[in-house]
Amino acid sequence: MNNTQSAQLWKEANGILVGGVNSPVRAFNSVGGDPFFVASGAGPFITDVDGNRYIDYVLSWGPLILGHAHPEVTEAVSKALAKGASFGIPTEAEIRLAEEIVKLMPAMQQVRLVNSGTEATMSALRLARGYTGRDLVVKVAGCYHGHVDSLLVEAGSGLTTLGVPNSPGITEAQAASTLLIPYNDLEAARAVFKAHEHKIAALIIEPVPGNMGVILPEDGYLQGLRELTRDNGCLLIFDEVMSGFRVALGGAQAKYDVTPDLSCLGKVIGGGLPCAAYGGPEEIMQYLAPVGPVYQAGTLSGNPLATAAGLATLKILQRDGLFEQVEAKSTQLSEGLAEAAKEAGVPVHGAQAGTMSCLFFQEGPVRNYADATQSDTERYAAFFRGMLERGVYFAPSQFEAAFLSCTHDDSVLDATLSAAREVFKSL
């Protein structure tokens, strides 16, 4: 596999970009070797600058549920661009995208569009504090909510990969406003609320975590959190930046029949462009400026290119049977990888939720962050490198999800599983 141009670009990148990248996990630090540089994508494939083609299970970390360069999404963005890239003035597309979001997630009666998942969670927490008049936030260890200062405490994703649970630059006061509990542990949640009665503004959680690997909520867990937060007069915030339109069309809140007070979305709603949102009941959302006292703003919020891509994506995704098709392929991949590992005698634990899945390199069970970190990361790194050599690109981290698109057909899955059987035997 030729990597000449990627190697040259990597050298140049390290001279001008911090660590050679603009997001840490891209550097391949946890899997070894140097990253490749992508040139283009089409359907389930990406092609690097050296002409090597890979089956892509990262899909820009989740947004591309329709695959790369879907023609209808590309056309929608092109039409929007021809009219102007940004205005900082209201456009009709903002309304139409919000309408689609509310249709699929009715708990979000009103919506505020922003530019990133980090911005959505940061703003939702500010709103929760403003609405309740309280300061403390409960966070679940291993759940990642973007690089919000007060939430970079035992976060997942890149921080788990790098083994840095607390980032320098976060003040003691900011960290002190965040209370930690383990995932899938209702008793721990109850204890925290009892110890800080009437002081907690919100509990924020990825209902199906995807940044410490994919972990499923146990029966009654999310329902128990809903009851606990309601009884304590604080808000329940579902961070569905990853699980929204991935776990189910209506997100984890639809799949598990739990209604949060605030929901945060991203990834899929931008169709590959920077777009995110948060929303909830009108009573809470009316605390936002310009009608309420909680301030939040953004020059590029509701950008016409991003709203065009997101609107096209959500409309296509609702076509008969499309989501179910992707979900079935995700099951096929997850079960196929687990079977291949079993045949080779490699201990793994698989987890799948809708169109996202994960293979932990350990026997399991994996219930929470502490369990996830027991995975054999060196063996995962060897698996990653072996698959990459065979033209299959999984996330360069044990603690991330694999994503499928509607373009990952049987031939693509067969090629993936054939490569996986070879790699597992080599481990």
Protein Blocks (a to p, Z undefined) as FASTA:
>chain_A
ZZklmmmmmmmmmmmpghhiabfklnommngpjddddfbdehjbccdfkopacddfklno
omamnoghifklmmmmmmmmmnopbeoiacfklmmmmmmmmmmmmmlmbacddfbfklmm
mmmmmmmmmmnopabdcddehiagbjafklmgoiahjllmnopabcghiafklmmmpccd
dehilklmmmmmmmmgokafbdcddfbacklopadddehklmmmmmmmmmnopacdddfk
lmgoklpmnojmlmnopacfbdcdehjlnnopacddddddfklmmmpcfkbmbdcddfkg
oiaklmmmmmmmmmmmmpghklmmmmmmmmmmmmmmmmmmmmnopacddddehjaccddd
bebjafbfklmmmpcfklmmmmmmmmmmnopacdfbfkbccdddfklcfklmmmmmmmmm
mmmmmZZ
